[in-house]
Amino acid sequence: MNSQILMMGLNHTTAPVQVREQIASAPCIRDETLDRLQSNLTTAVFSERLILSTCNRTEIYTVTSHAGQAERLLRRLFAAQETLSGAADFLYTYTRRDLVAHLFAVASGIDSMILGEFEILGQVRAAYRKAAENKTIGPILHKLFKDAIHVGKRAHSETQIGAGASSVGYAAVALARRHLGALSGLSALVIGAGDMARRAAKNLAADGAATIIVANRTVDHGSQLAAEIGGHAITFDELPRVLSQADLVISATGAPHIILDRDMIRAAMAVRPDRPLCLLDIAVPRDIDPGVAQMPGVALYNIDDLQQLVDANRASREQAVEQVHAIIAEEADTFWRWFAERRAAPVIADLRERAEQIRAAELDKALRRLGHLQLSARDRNVLASLSTGIVNKLLAAPTIHLKERVQSGDGQPYLETLRELFELDTNDGHDLPSGL
C-alpha cells in the first residue's frame, strides 16, 4: 500500500464568511466540532492526523495508506458536521509535494487574506503542539510541521513579506482611513481584547485617534489593553451609551452570537441622525448584524471587504512574494527528498539484512572448514572484518544510486527490481506513490 500525505480543507478564498463562521464560532463550539472531526479520523485509515483551524481556514492534514478511502471519508466528515452545513461545496484537496508547498505558503503568510500576516505562524505552531500533545501525529507530520514553522520564520526574517498591512487589525484601520480620512480627532470604539482587536487598537492610537474606548466581556483584559494605548475600558453593558458617541467601531470578539444588533445601532443613530457611523466587523463569526448596513448613515464592512486593500498590498510587494516562493521551493524540495528517502529505507534495510544473513552464514561455514587450523580470536575477527568490508563495499554504490533515483522522482521501478532480484519480501506499506 502507498503511504501518502493528504489534506482537505476550506479557506477565505473558497468559502465566504457566512460559511467560515459556522466552524469558527465560540471556542467551545469550535472545539466540539474539531473534537468530533478528530474522533472520526480513524487510525484504520489515518495513521497521522492534525487539524489546523483559524477564523479564515479549516484544514485537516493526514497520513494514510488508503488515499481514495481517506478522501471520501474526509468529505463525509465535513458534510456531516451540523456546524459546517454547506461546507462540502467549498473544499479543496492537496497531496504529495503540492501539499508541502501549500502548508509552507500558509506558514509564511502568503496564503493569508492579509499578505504576510504573522499571526498564522503562531496558529500553525499551536496546532502542531496540540496534535503532538494528543499524540495524533507521527514522524511524518512532526517533520512536516516543524519544517513549516522553520519556513515561516525564514520568510519573515529574510524578506519584507511582513511589511505594511501585515495583520487584519492593521488592514481594518487602513480601511477606516480610506472611508473617514484622517483618524486624528475621531472617537473610536474597539470591541474585544484579543490579538486582532489589540493590533487594531494600537494602530488607531498610532494614527492619532482622539479617544479610544475598549469594550470587552472580561473587564481585566479590556483594562489592560486600554492602559497600553492610553484609552478607556468599559463593560458590554455600557455599549449603547458609547455607540452614540463613536465615529468608528472595530469589533473583533470570539463571541458565538451578534454583539451589536439592529436595535442597538438604530438607537445609537437616533441620538445622532446627522453624524455617520463607520462599523468594521473583522470577527468570524460576525459580531455585527449584517442588516444594519441598510440603515441611513451607517457604513458596515466585514472581513471579506478587506480584499481590495489586500490586493493593493499584494501588488506592492511582488518582489517579497517571489522571494518567499523561492524559499518555499527550496524547503519543499528538501522535505520531499527526506520523505522519498524515508520510504526507500525499509527496502535498503531489508537488502542489508539479507546481505548480513548471507555473510554470517558463509563466514560460519568457512570457520568450520578452517577449524583444524585452530584460529585465534584475532584471526577470526580479521576474517569477520574482511567479510563485512566486502559486503559494505558491494552495497555502497547501489545504495547511493538508489537513494539518488528515489530523490529525483523515478525510484519506484528500482525498488521493485531490487525486491525481485534479491527476493526481498517487504510488506511495509512504504512503496513510493506513483509519479514520485
N, C-alpha and C positions, 0 to 999 in steps of 0.2 A: 504494500500500500504506500501511496505517496503522502508523506507528511508535508503539509503546506501551511503557510500563514494566510489568514483570511480576515478581512474586516468589512463590516457593514454599518452604515450609519446615515445620518442626515445632518445638514448644517444650514447656515444662513443663506447659502447660495441655492439650495434646493428646496427649502421649506420656509414659508412666510412665518412671521412672528406668531400668528394665531395657532400655528401647528407646534412651533418650538416651545411655546409657553405651556403646552399641555404636559410636557415632561419636566419642565423647569419650574414647577410650582413651588410651594413652600418646601424647605429642606426635608421635612418629614415625608411629604408626598413623593418627592423626588427619590428619596432613599428607599421608600417602599417599592416604587416602580423598578428601580435598579436592582433591589434585592430580589424581586420576582424574576427579573431577567436573568440575574446571576444564578438563582436556584434552578432555572430551567436549562442552563448551559451544561448539560450532562457531560460527565467525564467520559462517557462511552463514545461521544462524538468529538468533544473538545478536550484535548489534553492540557491546554493552557487557555486562559481567558482573562480579559481585562476590559473594563468599561470606562471610557472617557466621556464625561458628561459635563457640559458647561451651558450657559444660557444660549449659546449660539451653535452648539453641536452636541450630538449624542452618537458615539461610535463604539462598537464592540470589536475588539481585537482578539483573535483566536489562533490557536494552532490545532490543526486537525489532520487526520489521515483519511477523512471521508468528505472531500470538498463539496461534492454535489449535495449530499445529505445535509451537510453543515449549512450551506447557503439556504436551502429550503427551510431548515429549522429556524434560522435567524429571521427570515421573512415572516414565518408564522408567529414567532415570539413578538416581533414588533406589532404585528397586526392584532395580536391577542390582548395587548395591554389596553385597558379601558382609558388610561390617561394618554394614550397615543393613537386615538381614533383618527384614521386617515393618513397616518404616518407612512404606511407602506407605499403610497404613491410618490414619496419624495426620497426614497432610499437610494444609496449608491453603494457599490462594492469595489474593493481593491484586493488584489492578491499579488504575491511574489514581489518582485522588485518595485512595482508601482506602489504597492502598499508602503514599502520602506520609504520611498521618496515622499509619499503623501504625509506620513507621520512626521518626517523631518521638516517638511514645509509647515505643518501645524505648529510644531515646537518652535520654529523660527519666527512665527508671526506673519508669514506671507500668505497664509491661507485664512487669515482672520478678516473680519469685517473692517477693522481698523488696521491698516497695513503696519506691520512691525510692532504690534502691541506686545507688551512684556508679560501681561497677566497670564497669558495662555501657557507660558513655560512653567509657571508655578502650578497651574492646573494639571499639566501633564505630569509633573513631579508628584503631585498629591495623588493622582490616580494610580501611578506606579507604586507609591508607598502603600496605599490601601490594598492593592492587589497582592503585594508582597506580604503584608501582614496577614491577609486572609488566605495566603498560600494557594492562590488560584493561578499563579504563573510559575513557569519553569525556566530552564536555561535560555530558551529562545526569546521569549518576551522580556526576560530580565535584560538580556543583552540588547535587544531592540530598543527598549525604553531608556536604558542608560545611555545608549548612543544618541537617541533623540534629544535627551537633555543636554548632552555634550554639544550637539549641533546647534541647539538653540542658544547656548552660551557663546559659541563661536560667532554666530550670526550677529549677535548684539555687540560683541567686543571687537569684531574685525570689520564691520560695515556700519553705515549710517542708517540702517533699516529702522532703527527706533527713533530717529529724529522727527520732529514735527508732531503731527497729530497721531501719537502712538498709543492712545488709550481712548476708550469710549467716553470717559469723562472729559478729556481734552477736546474731543470732537464735538461733544454736546455744547461746550462753551463756545467753540468756534462757530457752530451753527446759530447759537443765540446772538453772537456778534453780527452775523450776516443779517439776521432778522431785525435786531434792535439798534444796530450801530454800536457806538462805543458804550461799554457797560459801566463806565465810571459814573457815579452818581445814582445808579439804579439800586432798587431794593430786590434782593434775590432770596428765594426760599429753597433750601435743599432738603429733600425728604429721604432719609436713610443715612447710615453711617458706615456702610461697607466700603469696599475698595473703589467701586465706580463713583459712589457719592463723595468719597474722600477726595478723589482726584478732581472731580468737578468743582468741589468747594475750594480747593487750593488754586485751581485755575481761575475761578471767579475772583478770589482775593488778589491774585496776581494781575488781573485785568482792572482792578480798582473799583469793584462794586462797592457802593457806599455802605450798604447794610447786607449782611449775610446771616440768615437765620437757619438753624439746623433743627429739623424735627425728626425725632427717632422714637420708636416704641420703647427702647431701653434708654432711659434718660442719661445714665452714666456715659454710655458710648457717644450719645449726641453731644453731651457737655464737653467730652474730651476733644472731639473734632472741632467744636465751636471755639474752644480755647486755643487750638493750634492755628486757627485762621483769624482770630480776633472777632469772632461772631457771637451770636447769642443762641442758646439752646431752648427749645420748647418741647412740650409733650404733644401727642397727636390730638389731644382734646382742644388744644389752642389753635389748630389748623384753620378753622373757619375765620377767626379773627385776623390771623396773619395773611391769609389769602387775599383779603380785601385790600391789603396794603402793598402786595408784592407786584413787581413788574415782570419778574421771571421766576418760574418754578422748574426745578430739575428734580425729578423723582426717580429713585433707584433703590427700592427696597427689595426684600426677598419674600414679600407677602404673597399668599396664595389667592388673594382677593383684591378687588378695587379699593384703593385708598381715597382717591378723590372722585366722587360720583357726580352725577349731573346736578343734583340738588345743591351740593356744596359749592360747585362752581357758579351755578345760577344765582345763589345767594350772594356770593362774593361780587359778581358782576353787577348786581342790583345796587350795590353800595357805590360802585364806580363806573357808571354807564359810559362815560366818555374816555375811560382810561383802558387801553388794551392790555391783555394778559397773554404772555408767551409761556406755553407749557411744553416742557421737554420730558417725555416719558421714556427713559432708557432702561426700564426694568423689563425682565422677562421671567414670569408673566407680567403683563402690563399693570401699572398702578393707577392709571387714569382712564376713566370711561371714554372709549373712542367717540361716543356720541357727542361729547362736549365740543368737538371740532365744528359742529354746525351752529354753535352759539355766536351771536354778533360780538365782535371784539376779542374773540378767543382764537389764538393760533396754537394748534396742537401738533407736535411732531413725536413720532416714536422711533425706536432704534433703527428700523429699516429706512427711515427718512434720512439717515446719516450717509446714505450711499453716494449721493452727489459729492459730498465733501470728501468721502473716502476715495472716489475716483480721481478727484483733483490731486489728492495727496499721493496717490499711487503714481500718477503721471509725473509728478515732480521728483520721484525717487527711483526711476527706472534703473539707473546705474547700480544702486544698492540692491535692488531686486535681482539683477543679473549676478552680482557678487554672491548673494545668498544662494542662488540656484547652483552656482559653481561649487560652493561648499557642500550643498546637499548632494550633488552628483558624486563628488569625491567620497563623502562619508557613506553614501548608499552603496557605492561600489565596494568599499571596504567591508561593510556589513554583509553584503551579498556573497563576497568571496568567503568570508567566515562561515556563513550559512551553508554554502555549497560544500566547502571542505569538511564541515562537521558531518554532513550527510554521507560523505565518502569514507569517513573514518571507520565505520563498522566493517566495511569490505577490506580496507587496508589492515585493520586489526585481525580479521579472520585469516587473511593471507599470511601475516606474520606468525599467527598462532599455528597454522598448518605447517609453515616452514620450520618452526621451532619443534613441532612434534616429530617431523621427519629427521631434523638434525639430531635431536636427543636419541631417537631410536637407532639411527645409524652409528652414532658415537658409542652407544652402549654395545652395539653389535661388534664394533671394531675393538673396543676394550676387552671384550670377552675373547676375541680371537688372539689378542696380544697378551692374554693372561699369563702365558708361560714366561713372559719377559719380566714379570713382577715389577711393573712400572711404579715409580714413586708417585706421591701425591702431586709433586711439581710437574712430573711428566704428564699426568692425567689432565692437569689444568692447562698445560700447553696445548694438548690435543683439543680440549674443550674450547679454548680461545680460538684456535685455528678454525674449528667448525663454525663457531659463532661469527667470526670475521668473514668467512666465505658467504654465509647466508646474508649478512648485513650488506656486503658489497653487491651481491647479486640483486638484492631488492631495492637498493638505494635509488638507482636511476629510474627504474619503473615507477617507484612510489612518487618521486619528484615529478615525473612527466604526467602521471595520473592526476596529481593534485593540480597541475597547471591546466590540464584538459578540463577538469571539473570547474575550475575558477573561470575559464574562458567561456564556458557555457555548453560544451559538447562532450561532457564527461560520461553521460549515461551509457552509451554503447561500450565504452571502455570498461566500465564497472561490470556490465553484463558479460562481456567477454572474459574478464578476469574470473568471475564466478564460475563460468563454464570450463575454462582451461584448467583451473586448479580445483574444480569440484568443490567450490565453497557453497555451503548450504546456509545462506544468510537470510533469515526471515525476520528482519529487524524493522521493517516499516520505514526505512530511511532511503528508499530509492529517490533519485533526483526527479523533480517534476519535469514534465515534458517541456522542452524548449530551454531547459537550464544548461 
